[in-house]
């Protein structure tokens, strides 16, 4: 029970901080506020933003929901980065059941020790977070390309993407009682690095690429990864029971190998993809 209460407390605190301290950055809303201010100052009702006059809330909802589905099914950048995030979340969610097989049964851990193994993923994600500022400063000094291009955001993903299949094969084929548990925890640490790096890199790239449509593009990725990864929770235990830890990790590692080229392809061809995209800024050519 306390697990849910602690999660609720942390989430509520984060929501309140965001609600009271994060500034509004959505341009159409800012234009609404500016138009309202001009009406109050001038006393004239001619100042109305396009966003406020286009449609009602339900009208926007009717427009935006199908648009999110269209993004998730037709945009190459969304499909490439979304596929990677879907796999990461499948793994993260399946570990809720999988750690019972990977660590508890292999090494005879109690429930508390099994739960503590998740700290290795959190440590990997935190390590990436702490090193990100230095990473971007370093890359700015080394690069001679346009730093404002969205592709610059893909650097963390490009550096860490190969670690995903490596960590999965490592975790699967060192999962023996005769091999130290710290080997598996090291693989989970690498997974945590990739998890955070891909998440941050993908979201930054999409925000820079899609501008006004960024929120819809991000919601399409979120919808994609939670629908697929949430369903994977139901299949996790039968998969671990049926083919075991070694082949489960091997299967997922092979899928990861297929997805690894995604950030590199976007780095090379991203500008052309955006030019032909109907949703990206400057696209639709």
C-alpha positions, 0 to 999 in steps of 0.5 A: 500500500505504501508504494502507491502512497509514496508514488502519489506524494511524489507525483503530487509534489511534482505537479504542484511545483510545475503548476505554480513555478513553470512558465507557460511557453505555448505560443498560441496561449501566449498570443491569447493572453497578449490579445486579452491584455490589449483589449483591456488596455485599449478598450477595443474588442478587435484584438482576438487571437486566431487560437481563441477564435477558431473552435471550442474545446471539444472542437480542438479535441475532435481535431487533435486526437485523430491528429495524434494517431496520424503522427504515430502512423505516418511520421518517420521521426515519430516511428523511429524514435517512438519504436525505440521508446516503446521497446525501452518501456516494454523492458522497463514494465516487463522488469516488474515481473522479470526481476523475479526471474532474473534476480530473485530466483537465480540468486535466492533474494528476498523481496526487499533485495529484489526491489533494491535491484531497481536502484541500478536502473535509477543510478544509470538514469541519474548518471546520465542526467548529471553528465548531460550538461558537460556532454552538451558543452563538450559537443558544442566545442567539437561540432562545426554544424548548425547547433540550432538544427534539431539533429544536434539533439540526437547526440546522446541517443547516438552515443548510448543506443548501442548500449541497449542490445549490449545490456540485454545480451549481457543481462541474459547470458550472464544470468547464472548463479555462478556469476556475480549478481553485480554483472546483471546489475551492471547491465541494468545500469547501462539500461538506465543510461540508455533509458534516460538518454533516449527519452531526453534526446527523443523529446528534445528532437521532436520539440525542436522539429515540430514546433507548434505541433510538438505537444501532439507529436509527443502525445502520439509517442506517449500513447504509443509506448504506454498502450504497447508497453502496458500490454506487455506486462500481461505477457511478461511472466508467460514469456519468462516461464516459457523460454527463460531469462536467456532467450527472453533477453536474446529476443528483446536484444535482437529487436533492439539491434534492429532499432539501433540505426534509428538515431543515426538515420535521423542524424543523416537524413533528418533534414530531408525528412522534415522538409517532406513532413506535413507536421514538422516546422518548414515541412510539407514541401 
